Amino acid sequence: MSSPRSGPAAKGLSALSPSIPGAAVQHLSAAAMGALLLASAGKHFRDPGFYRDVVPGYLCRQDPSPDATPSGTTPDSPTQGSSPQGISTEGSPTQSSPPPSSTGTAAAAQHPWAVLSRDEWIAVSGLLELAAAVGILLPPTRKLTATAITAMFTAFLAGHVDALLRAYGPQGTPRRRKIHAVRLPLQAPLILWAWSLRTRALPGRKHRKPGGRG
């Protein structure tokens, strides 16, 4: 005895039904990813301190501080060759040689990848997430954007690993250890989620012949 849902018509309906929900789920998933990226991009500018720890130090340019003084001088020291009393001290054997420039040493020790400051990296990553939030919502650019988001989340792993290592270092705190111990594993589902958005519903599924096999 056949069931009411058997027959060619039912088989054709069952062939159509998986593709329709699949496309809808993909659109909802892309919309959720876009909303997440948009919220994260906004937080980059509202609360940049939340991301400071996950920017590796070797990527950050060390700019001299605004109150840095020239090499060999202090804010209250007189210029070379004169004393507060106006007596020349140039050539005096008691005059100490100027200390090496700390800013110059820091600049020379910078990593080749240190092309931006920490705040600039945070701002750039926020702009990238903002662009990705728009691109993932548009079907024509979804696959390319999902690939770029996957690469971006994968690149963020380096920052999270570096932050976790520093949290367990001499300057680390229990709070930072807990935070980064949670943030690092969260990258895995984000990477898989972004990668899943690269696929799209196959249009061929919507045109199967009634009663067709496979």
PLY file of the C-alpha trace (Angstrom):
ply
format ascii 1.0
element vertex 214
property float x
property float y
property float z
element edge 213
property int vertex1
property int vertex2
end_header
0.00 0.00 0.00
1.52 3.26 -1.12
1.64 6.30 1.10
-0.03 9.58 0.03
3.41 11.18 -0.49
4.67 8.50 -2.88
4.77 8.75 -6.65
6.54 10.97 -9.20
5.00 14.19 -7.92
6.18 13.53 -4.39
9.66 12.65 -5.64
9.84 15.89 -7.59
8.71 17.85 -4.52
11.32 16.17 -2.36
13.98 17.04 -4.92
12.95 20.71 -4.87
12.51 21.14 -1.12
16.16 20.72 -0.02
17.41 23.45 -2.35
14.92 26.09 -1.22
15.65 25.86 2.53
19.37 25.51 1.78
19.44 28.82 -0.07
17.42 30.51 2.66
19.72 29.17 5.37
22.74 30.41 3.45
21.26 33.90 3.14
20.49 33.95 6.86
23.99 32.70 7.67
25.53 35.41 5.48
23.34 38.04 7.12
24.41 36.86 10.57
28.07 36.95 9.54
27.58 40.46 8.15
25.96 41.61 11.40
28.82 40.12 13.42
31.44 41.80 11.25
29.59 45.12 11.40
29.40 45.00 15.19
33.08 44.07 15.44
34.08 46.85 13.03
32.21 49.40 15.14
33.90 48.16 18.30
37.31 48.67 16.68
36.63 52.42 16.72
34.50 52.68 19.88
36.73 50.52 22.08
40.11 49.97 20.41
41.61 48.84 23.70
39.67 45.57 23.37
41.92 44.63 20.43
45.27 45.97 21.61
46.44 42.68 23.09
45.77 40.72 19.89
47.99 42.92 17.72
51.43 41.26 17.74
54.21 43.55 18.88
56.41 42.67 15.91
53.83 44.28 13.59
53.75 47.57 15.48
55.91 50.51 14.53
57.57 52.16 17.52
56.99 55.87 17.11
59.01 58.24 19.33
56.97 59.67 22.17
55.90 63.32 21.80
57.87 64.33 24.89
61.09 62.69 23.69
64.10 65.00 23.97
67.04 65.17 21.57
69.93 62.80 22.12
72.28 63.80 24.95
70.03 66.49 26.43
67.43 66.70 29.11
64.56 69.17 29.30
66.36 71.19 32.01
69.93 70.80 30.81
71.76 73.73 29.17
73.04 73.51 25.65
76.54 72.19 25.02
79.31 74.74 25.43
77.68 76.90 28.07
76.86 76.73 31.75
74.01 78.35 33.66
76.49 81.02 34.75
77.51 81.71 31.18
80.95 80.09 31.67
82.04 78.02 28.75
82.49 74.34 29.53
83.37 73.24 26.03
86.32 70.90 26.12
86.09 70.44 29.87
87.49 67.03 30.94
84.65 66.59 33.42
81.97 66.84 30.74
80.23 63.49 30.25
79.55 62.14 26.79
75.89 62.08 25.67
74.06 58.78 26.15
73.04 56.86 23.04
69.70 57.73 21.58
67.00 55.39 22.86
64.63 56.32 20.05
67.25 55.59 17.45
67.95 52.19 18.99
64.24 51.36 19.02
63.85 52.44 15.42
66.81 50.31 14.35
65.42 47.26 16.16
61.98 47.41 14.57
60.70 44.37 12.71
60.49 44.70 8.90
56.74 44.08 9.13
56.28 46.93 11.60
54.77 49.29 9.05
51.88 50.60 11.18
51.39 51.56 14.80
49.15 49.46 17.03
46.25 51.91 16.77
46.63 52.04 13.00
46.47 48.24 12.75
43.28 48.27 14.82
41.73 50.91 12.57
42.73 49.11 9.37
41.33 45.80 10.57
38.10 47.57 11.50
37.81 48.99 7.99
38.47 45.55 6.51
35.71 44.03 8.61
33.36 46.82 7.57
34.05 46.12 3.89
33.64 42.38 4.49
30.28 42.95 6.19
29.00 44.62 3.03
30.55 42.14 0.61
29.18 39.04 2.37
25.62 40.31 2.02
25.81 40.63 -1.78
25.41 37.29 -3.60
27.71 38.27 -6.52
30.61 39.02 -4.14
29.77 36.50 -1.42
32.15 33.73 -2.48
35.12 36.06 -2.90
34.34 37.88 0.34
33.92 34.61 2.26
37.33 33.50 1.03
38.84 36.81 2.16
37.12 36.56 5.56
38.45 33.03 6.01
41.97 34.29 5.29
41.46 37.26 7.63
40.28 35.10 10.54
43.16 32.71 9.92
45.62 35.62 10.01
44.07 36.78 13.28
45.18 33.47 14.83
48.74 34.78 15.03
47.60 37.71 17.14
45.53 35.55 19.47
48.37 33.06 19.94
50.79 35.92 20.66
48.34 37.45 23.16
47.88 34.13 24.96
51.64 33.58 25.21
52.14 37.07 26.62
49.26 36.52 29.06
51.21 33.59 30.51
54.42 35.62 30.52
55.90 37.76 33.30
53.55 40.65 32.56
50.44 38.48 32.32
47.52 38.47 34.73
44.95 35.78 35.59
42.23 37.87 33.95
44.14 38.17 30.69
44.86 34.45 30.71
41.16 33.64 31.00
40.18 36.11 28.29
42.70 34.96 25.71
42.23 31.29 26.58
38.62 31.77 25.42
39.22 34.09 22.47
41.76 31.85 20.75
39.54 28.73 20.36
36.67 30.89 19.12
38.62 31.56 15.93
38.13 27.95 14.77
34.32 28.09 14.39
34.60 31.54 12.83
37.01 30.21 10.20
34.78 27.24 9.44
31.71 29.46 9.30
33.33 31.86 6.85
34.55 28.96 4.69
31.05 27.46 4.55
29.73 30.66 3.00
31.89 30.06 -0.09
29.49 27.36 -1.31
26.22 28.20 -2.92
23.07 26.24 -3.71
23.40 24.32 -6.97
20.79 25.53 -9.48
20.67 22.10 -11.08
18.79 20.72 -8.10
15.80 22.85 -8.92
15.39 21.35 -12.40
15.45 17.64 -11.75
13.00 15.65 -13.80
10.13 14.13 -11.83
11.02 10.59 -10.88
14.68 11.11 -11.79
17.25 9.13 -9.87
20.20 10.67 -8.02
0 1
1 2
2 3
3 4
4 5
5 6
6 7
7 8
8 9
9 10
10 11
11 12
12 13
13 14
14 15
15 16
16 17
17 18
18 19
19 20
20 21
21 22
22 23
23 24
24 25
25 26
26 27
27 28
28 29
29 30
30 31
31 32
32 33
33 34
34 35
35 36
36 37
37 38
38 39
39 40
40 41
41 42
42 43
43 44
44 45
45 46
46 47
47 48
48 49
49 50
50 51
51 52
52 53
53 54
54 55
55 56
56 57
57 58
58 59
59 60
60 61
61 62
62 63
63 64
64 65
65 66
66 67
67 68
68 69
69 70
70 71
71 72
72 73
73 74
74 75
75 76
76 77
77 78
78 79
79 80
80 81
81 82
82 83
83 84
84 85
85 86
86 87
87 88
88 89
89 90
90 91
91 92
92 93
93 94
94 95
95 96
96 97
97 98
98 99
99 100
100 101
101 102
102 103
103 104
104 105
105 106
106 107
107 108
108 109
109 110
110 111
111 112
112 113
113 114
114 115
115 116
116 117
117 118
118 119
119 120
120 121
121 122
122 123
123 124
124 125
125 126
126 127
127 128
128 129
129 130
130 131
131 132
132 133
133 134
134 135
135 136
136 137
137 138
138 139
139 140
140 141
141 142
142 143
143 144
144 145
145 146
146 147
147 148
148 149
149 150
150 151
151 152
152 153
153 154
154 155
155 156
156 157
157 158
158 159
159 160
160 161
161 162
162 163
163 164
164 165
165 166
166 167
167 168
168 169
169 170
170 171
171 172
172 173
173 174
174 175
175 176
176 177
177 178
178 179
179 180
180 181
181 182
182 183
183 184
184 185
185 186
186 187
187 188
188 189
189 190
190 191
191 192
192 193
193 194
194 195
195 196
196 197
197 198
198 199
199 200
200 201
201 202
202 203
203 204
204 205
205 206
206 207
207 208
208 209
209 210
210 211
211 212
212 213
